[in-house]
Amino acid sequence: MKFERYNPKLKKLARNLRKNGTKSEIVLWRYLRNKQL
């Protein structure tokens, strides 16, 4: 099986998105944590 290298630019973007979610994601995770969905 061959693995492709991860693009360093995408890695930086992915890390930033995980730390700073969009408003919609923040609201969604709040509901999921409180089991209200």
N, C-alpha and C positions, 0 to 999 in steps of 0.2 A: 504494500500500500504506500502511495506517495503522498506526502504532506506538502502543502504550499506554505511558503513563508508568510507571516503576518505583516501587513504594511504598517510601518512605524507611525505614519501619519494617522492611520485609522485607529491605532492603539491609543494615541493621545486623545483623539476625539471620543472614543468609547469610554475612556476613564473619566473624562469631563462630563459626559452625559450621565454616567452612573452617579457621580457626585452631585450634579445639579440637574435634577429631573425637571421636566416641564410642569406647568401648573396642573395640567390634566393628570400627569403621572403621580404627582404628590397627592392629589385628591383621591385618585384610584387606590393608591397604597394605603392611605388613611382608612378608607372604607374596608379594604381587604384585611388590614390588621385588626380592625374592630369587628370583623365578621358581620358587616352590615350589608353586604352585597349578595 
